[in-house]
Amino acid sequence: MGLSNNDSIKSESEKQIVLNPTQERALILRKIDWHLLPIVTVFYLLSFLDRSNVGNAKVGGMATDLKLTGLRYNIAAAVFFIPYSFAEVPSNIALKLYRPSRWIPSIMVAWGVVMTLMCLVRSYQSLVVARVFLGLAEAGLFPGVNYYICLWYPRSERSKRIAIFYSAASVAGAFGGLLAYGIERMEGVGGLHGWQWIFCLEGIATVLVAIVSFFYMHDYPETAKFLTEPERLYIIDMVKQDGIHLSSRFDTRFVWQATKDYKTYVQILIFLGLVVPLYAIALFSPTIINELGYSAANAQLLSVPPFVAGAIATIIVGIYSDKCNLRVPYIIGGASVALVGYIMLYCSVRAGPSYAGACLAALGTYPTIPIVVAWAGSNAGGDLKRAVVLAMVVGFGNLGGICSSFIYIDPPRFHIGHGTVMGFLSLSIIMSLFAMWDYNRLNKKKEAQCLADDITDDKGYEFQDMGDASPLFRYTI
């Protein structure tokens, strides 16, 4: 069997000779980019818009109409993250079993319908129930698309693609503020308040995009009609070689590899430390800006620039992270910038410096998320283990959204919220330093093993079920 596998690889390689690796690689990857990234970026823009528009709706009058006194708004924001976090691993396993072009659009239709029907909520209780179902339906998108990207690109090319995809979160924050400002003017149309129209129109947009994507989303390189035969073979071989021929089959042992690996939990803590400030910005930036003394309408508009800055920084940092093939310096750098921003928010009593702090918080936080996700996916060996690790990191990390929902309770200075966020950013920096040291240690240990036992790349099939424990696998730092 080993000989037939090697012969097959040789014959495929011979067919690829017509492609010059140094000249054609970038062209083929760009071709894939144009067919994959626009649609998944729109997916995530709608996803983040639909989960965070509750912040705009609150400022737009929902808090008064639904009598969201005390911690009621915080609870309504928080319940989203409970089903969202725990449904991510099952969703990614389902994505492995079913076609991406069927699974991802299907969950989009589900959350789009929920979002649309949220315009009918008339009480605090119905808002909470709707947010629970919204979290359940949205759960599979972010980890699913990240896993989907891993099926098409080698590790050194993923960070900037995930960054482009994730920049939609920042755009959603900016776009959400602009949309809310405009849609609120529909107050009274059809017997609905302006904030109800926010839910209705954004939900309908999600459903329409989901229906279209059933016909335009591509599944795998092996079945991509937009690739020529030489291009298809080139991409398949490149991804296989990047994964040192680790197994891509479905086997529950790989699920257990992910859940028993301590490195998975280190990545969860890094991600958690960044998710808390992320959702603090997404859910409370209009409120924070409103408390600085600006009107509700101006608060919606002034929430736009921090998100625009975050979107630009996300793409730039993602590109340079891939170019340097480094993750930790960019995570620590971004977290440090965000930390400075939150220190300014904590200490300042004037609107100008506080608003500058909010901009720095977004500028530092948003670029780190795709880097962490790319890092976690790159350092999990094997398709199924990678799918489960990504779902665990994103899923359990997103429980930080519950924390974010309850820490902004002491207006106008919000010392509890800003102080808590500063602690989580510090956690992320410390755990990133530990992970960098640990991955470097493991790489040196594997290099020594390969030298001692004369293990070379052509023996990759002997270790295909070991995942990233394979002596041939090297961790990205």
C-alpha positions in Angstrom: 0.0 0.0 0.0 2.9 2.4 0.8 4.3 1.9 -2.7 1.0 2.6 -4.4 0.5 5.8 -2.4 4.0 7.1 -3.3 3.5 6.2 -6.9 0.2 8.1 -6.9 1.9 11.1 -5.5 4.7 10.9 -8.1 2.2 10.7 -10.9 0.3 13.7 -9.6 3.6 15.6 -9.2 4.5 14.9 -12.8 1.2 16.4 -13.9 2.0 19.6 -12.0 5.3 20.2 -13.7 3.6 22.6 -16.1 3.1 24.9 -13.0 6.1 26.9 -11.9 5.7 26.9 -8.1 7.3 30.3 -7.5 5.2 32.0 -10.2 2.0 30.1 -10.2 1.4 29.6 -6.5 0.4 33.3 -5.8 -1.9 33.3 -8.9 -3.7 30.1 -7.9 -4.1 31.3 -4.3 -5.5 34.6 -5.5 -7.9 32.8 -7.7 -9.1 30.8 -4.7 -9.3 34.0 -2.7 -11.7 35.6 -5.2 -14.0 32.6 -5.1 -14.0 32.0 -1.4 -13.2 35.1 0.7 -15.9 37.5 -0.5 -18.8 35.2 0.3 -17.5 34.0 3.8 -16.6 37.6 4.7 -20.2 38.7 3.9 -21.4 35.7 6.1 -19.4 36.9 9.1 -20.3 40.5 8.6 -24.0 39.5 8.8 -23.3 37.2 11.7 -21.6 39.8 13.8 -24.1 42.4 12.8 -27.0 40.2 13.9 -25.4 39.2 17.3 -24.3 42.7 18.3 -27.1 44.9 17.0 -28.8 44.5 20.4 -26.3 47.2 21.6 -27.6 49.6 18.9 -31.2 48.6 19.6 -30.7 49.4 23.4 -29.5 52.9 22.7 -32.2 53.3 20.1 -35.1 52.8 22.6 -35.4 49.1 23.2 -34.3 49.5 26.9 -37.2 51.8 27.5 -39.8 49.9 25.5 -39.0 46.5 27.0 -38.3 47.9 30.5 -34.8 46.6 30.6 -34.0 47.8 34.1 -31.2 46.6 36.4 -29.3 43.7 34.8 -32.0 42.8 32.3 -30.1 44.0 29.3 -26.9 42.3 30.5 -28.8 39.0 30.8 -30.3 39.4 27.4 -26.9 40.0 25.9 -25.3 37.1 27.9 -27.7 34.3 27.2 -26.6 34.3 23.5 -23.2 32.9 24.4 -24.4 29.8 26.3 -25.8 27.8 23.4 -23.3 29.6 21.1 -20.3 28.2 23.0 -21.5 24.7 23.5 -22.9 24.1 20.0 -19.7 24.9 18.2 -17.9 21.5 18.6 -21.0 19.5 17.4 -21.4 21.9 14.5 -17.8 21.5 13.3 -18.1 17.7 13.5 -21.3 18.0 11.4 -19.4 20.2 8.9 -16.8 17.4 8.6 -19.6 14.9 7.8 -21.7 17.2 5.5 -20.8 19.5 2.7 -19.9 23.1 3.7 -22.1 24.5 0.9 -25.1 22.9 2.6 -24.3 23.1 6.3 -23.1 26.8 6.5 -26.0 28.3 4.4 -28.5 26.2 6.4 -27.4 27.6 9.7 -27.5 31.1 8.2 -31.1 30.7 7.2 -31.9 29.5 10.7 -30.4 32.5 12.5 -31.7 34.9 9.8 -35.2 33.8 10.5 -34.7 34.1 14.3 -33.2 37.6 13.7 -36.1 38.7 11.6 -38.7 37.5 14.1 -36.9 39.4 16.9 -38.8 42.4 15.6 -41.9 41.0 17.2 -40.5 40.8 20.7 -42.7 42.7 23.1 -41.2 41.9 26.5 -37.9 41.2 28.3 -38.7 37.5 28.5 -39.3 37.1 24.7 -36.1 38.9 24.0 -34.1 36.5 26.2 -35.7 33.5 24.4 -34.9 34.9 21.0 -31.3 35.6 22.0 -30.9 31.9 23.1 -32.1 30.6 19.7 -30.0 33.2 17.9 -26.9 31.9 19.7 -27.7 28.3 19.0 -28.2 29.0 15.2 -25.1 31.2 14.8 -22.8 28.9 16.7 -21.4 27.0 13.7 -20.3 29.9 11.5 -17.1 31.3 12.9 -15.3 27.9 13.7 -16.8 26.4 10.6 -15.5 29.0 8.2 -12.1 28.9 9.9 -12.0 25.1 9.4 -13.2 25.6 5.9 -10.3 28.0 5.2 -7.9 25.3 6.5 -9.1 22.9 3.9 -7.9 25.3 1.1 -4.8 27.0 2.3 -1.4 25.9 3.8 -0.6 27.1 7.3 1.7 30.0 6.1 -1.2 31.5 4.1 -4.1 31.3 6.6 -3.6 34.2 8.9 -4.2 36.9 6.3 -7.2 35.1 4.9 -8.7 34.6 8.3 -7.9 38.3 9.0 -9.8 39.4 5.9 -12.7 37.2 6.8 -12.6 38.4 10.4 -12.3 42.1 9.5 -16.0 41.8 8.7 -16.6 41.9 12.5 -15.0 45.4 12.6 -16.9 46.5 9.5 -20.1 45.1 11.1 -19.5 47.3 14.2 -19.1 50.4 12.0 -21.8 49.4 9.5 -24.1 48.6 12.4 -23.8 52.1 13.9 -24.5 53.7 10.5 -27.4 51.3 9.8 -28.9 51.9 13.2 -28.7 55.6 12.8 -30.7 55.4 9.5 -33.1 52.6 10.4 -34.2 54.4 13.6 -35.7 57.0 11.4 -38.4 54.3 10.5 -39.9 54.8 14.0 -43.6 54.0 13.7 -43.6 52.6 10.2 -45.8 49.5 10.1 -46.6 49.9 13.8 -43.0 49.0 14.7 -40.4 51.0 16.7 -37.1 52.0 15.0 -35.1 49.4 17.0 -37.5 46.6 15.8 -36.8 47.6 12.2 -33.1 47.1 13.0 -33.8 43.4 13.8 -36.2 42.9 10.9 -34.2 44.4 8.0 -30.9 42.9 9.1 -32.5 39.4 9.5 -34.1 39.5 6.1 -30.7 40.5 4.5 -29.1 37.4 6.2 -31.8 35.0 4.8 -31.5 36.4 1.3 -27.6 36.0 1.3 -27.9 32.5 2.7 -30.3 31.4 -0.1 -28.0 32.8 -2.8 -24.9 31.1 -1.1 -26.5 27.6 -1.6 -25.6 28.0 -5.3 -22.3 29.9 -5.1 -20.3 28.3 -2.2 -17.6 25.8 -3.1 -17.0 22.7 -1.0 -13.4 21.4 -1.4 -10.4 21.8 -3.8 -11.2 18.3 -5.1 -14.6 19.4 -6.4 -13.9 23.1 -7.3 -15.1 23.7 -10.8 -13.3 27.1 -11.1 -9.9 25.3 -10.8 -8.2 23.7 -13.8 -7.0 20.1 -13.4 -3.3 21.1 -12.9 -4.4 23.8 -10.4 -6.6 21.4 -8.5 -3.7 18.8 -8.2 -1.3 21.6 -7.2 -3.5 22.8 -4.3 -4.4 19.3 -3.1 -0.7 18.3 -3.0 0.3 21.6 -1.4 -2.2 21.2 1.5 -1.3 17.5 2.0 2.4 18.3 2.1 1.8 21.2 4.5 -0.1 18.7 6.8 2.8 16.2 6.4 0.2 13.7 5.1 -1.7 13.5 8.4 -4.9 11.6 8.3 -8.0 13.4 7.0 -10.5 10.6 7.7 -13.3 10.7 10.4 -12.3 8.8 13.5 -13.4 9.5 17.1 -9.8 9.0 18.3 -9.0 12.4 16.7 -11.7 14.0 18.7 -10.1 12.7 21.9 -6.7 13.9 20.7 -8.1 17.4 20.7 -9.9 17.2 24.0 -7.0 15.6 25.9 -4.3 18.0 24.6 -3.3 20.6 27.2 -2.2 22.9 24.4 -5.9 23.2 23.4 -6.7 24.7 26.8 -3.7 27.1 26.6 -5.1 28.4 23.3 -8.6 28.7 24.9 -7.2 30.9 27.7 -5.4 33.1 25.1 -8.6 33.5 23.1 -10.7 34.1 26.2 -8.4 36.9 27.3 -9.1 38.7 23.9 -12.8 37.8 23.6 -13.8 39.6 26.7 -12.6 43.0 25.4 -13.8 42.2 22.0 -17.5 41.8 23.1 -17.1 44.6 25.5 -16.4 46.9 22.5 -19.2 45.3 20.4 -21.9 45.3 23.0 -21.2 48.5 24.9 -19.3 51.0 22.7 -22.6 52.9 21.9 -23.4 53.0 25.6 -19.9 54.0 26.7 -19.9 56.8 24.1 -23.4 57.8 25.1 -22.2 58.1 28.8 -19.4 60.4 27.7 -22.1 63.0 27.1 -23.0 62.5 23.5 -26.6 62.1 22.4 -27.9 58.7 21.4 -27.9 59.5 17.7 -24.3 60.9 17.9 -23.3 57.8 20.0 -24.4 55.6 17.1 -22.3 57.6 14.6 -19.3 58.0 16.9 -19.1 54.2 17.4 -18.1 53.9 13.7 -14.5 55.2 13.7 -13.1 52.7 16.3 -14.5 49.8 14.2 -13.1 51.2 11.0 -9.7 51.5 12.6 -10.0 47.9 13.8 -10.9 46.6 10.4 -7.9 48.3 8.7 -5.5 47.1 11.5 -6.9 43.5 11.2 -6.0 43.2 7.6 -2.6 44.8 7.9 -1.6 42.7 10.9 -2.9 39.5 9.2 -0.8 40.1 6.1 2.4 40.8 8.1 1.8 37.9 10.4 1.8 35.5 7.4 4.7 37.3 5.7 6.9 36.8 8.8 5.3 33.5 9.7 4.9 34.7 13.3 1.9 34.8 15.6 2.9 35.6 19.2 4.5 39.1 18.6 1.4 40.3 16.9 -0.9 38.9 19.6 1.1 40.5 22.4 1.5 43.7 20.4 -2.2 44.0 19.8 -3.2 43.1 23.3 -0.7 45.8 24.6 -2.2 48.5 22.4 -5.7 47.5 23.6 -4.4 47.6 27.2 -3.2 51.2 26.8 -6.6 52.1 25.4 -8.4 50.6 28.4 -6.0 52.3 30.8 -7.0 55.6 29.1 -10.7 54.8 29.5 -10.2 53.9 33.1 -8.2 57.0 34.1 -9.6 59.8 31.9 -12.4 62.0 33.1 -12.7 64.0 29.8 -14.6 62.8 26.7 -11.7 63.4 24.2 -9.1 61.1 25.8 -11.7 58.6 26.7 -12.9 58.4 23.1 -9.2 58.0 21.9 -8.9 55.2 24.4 -12.0 53.5 22.8 -10.4 53.8 19.4 -7.1 52.3 20.7 -9.0 49.4 22.4 -10.6 48.4 19.1 -7.4 49.0 17.1 -5.5 46.6 19.4 -8.2 44.0 20.1 -9.7 43.2 16.6 -6.4 42.2 14.8 -5.5 39.7 17.5 -8.6 37.4 17.1 -7.8 36.1 13.6 -4.1 35.6 14.6 -5.1 33.5 17.6 -7.5 31.4 15.5 -5.0 30.9 12.7 -2.4 29.9 15.3 -4.7 27.4 17.0 -5.7 25.8 13.7 -2.1 25.7 12.4 -0.8 24.0 15.5 -3.5 21.2 15.5 -2.4 18.3 13.3 -5.0 16.4 11.2 -8.3 17.5 9.7 -10.7 16.3 12.4 -8.5 17.3 15.4 -8.1 20.8 13.8 -11.9 21.1 13.4 -12.5 20.1 17.1 -9.6 22.3 18.4 -10.9 25.3 16.5 -14.5 24.7 17.8 -13.2 24.3 21.3 -11.1 27.4 21.2 -13.8 29.6 19.7 -16.6 27.9 21.6 -15.2 28.0 25.2 -13.4 31.2 24.5 -16.7 32.8 23.6 -18.0 32.1 27.1 -16.1 35.3 27.7 -19.0 37.1 26.1 -21.0 36.2 29.2 -18.4 38.0 31.3 -18.5 41.0 28.9 -22.2 41.3 29.3 -22.1 41.8 33.1 -19.1 44.0 33.8 -20.3 47.3 32.4 -22.6 48.0 35.3 -21.3 51.2 36.9 -21.8 54.2 34.6 -20.5 56.7 33.7 -16.9 55.8 34.3 -17.3 52.0 34.1 -14.3 51.2 36.3 -15.4 47.6 36.9 -15.8 46.9 33.2 -12.5 48.6 32.1 -10.6 47.0 35.0 -11.9 43.5 34.3 -11.0 43.8 30.6 -7.4 44.9 31.5 -7.1 41.8 33.6 -8.2 39.5 30.7 -5.8 41.3 28.3 -3.0 40.6 30.8 -4.0 36.9 31.0 -3.8 36.7 27.2 -0.3 38.2 27.1 1.0 35.9 29.9 -0.4 32.7 28.3 0.9 33.7 24.8 4.4 34.0 26.3 4.0 30.6 27.9 2.7 29.0 24.6 5.7 30.5 22.7 8.1 29.0 25.1 6.3 25.6 25.1 6.0 25.3 21.3 9.7 26.3 20.9 10.6 23.6 23.4 8.5 20.9 21.6 10.0 21.9 18.2 13.5 21.4 19.5 12.6 18.1 21.1 11.1 16.8 17.7 14.2 18.0 15.8 16.4 16.1 18.1 14.2 13.0 17.7 14.3 13.2 13.9 18.1 13.5 13.9 18.5 10.6 16.4 16.1 8.2 14.6 16.8 9.4 11.0 13.1 10.4 10.5 12.6 12.2 7.2 9.6 13.7 5.4 9.2 10.6 3.2 8.2 8.6 6.3 5.2 10.8 7.0 2.7 8.1 6.4 4.1 6.1 9.3 2.9 8.9 11.7 -0.4 9.9 9.9 -2.6 9.1 12.9 -0.5 11.0 15.5 -1.7 14.5 14.6 0.7 17.2 15.7 2.4 14.7 18.0 4.1 13.4 14.9 7.9 14.0 15.1 7.7 15.6 11.6 5.1 18.2 12.7 6.5 21.7 13.6 4.5 24.2 15.6 4.2 27.8 14.5 5.3 30.4 17.0 
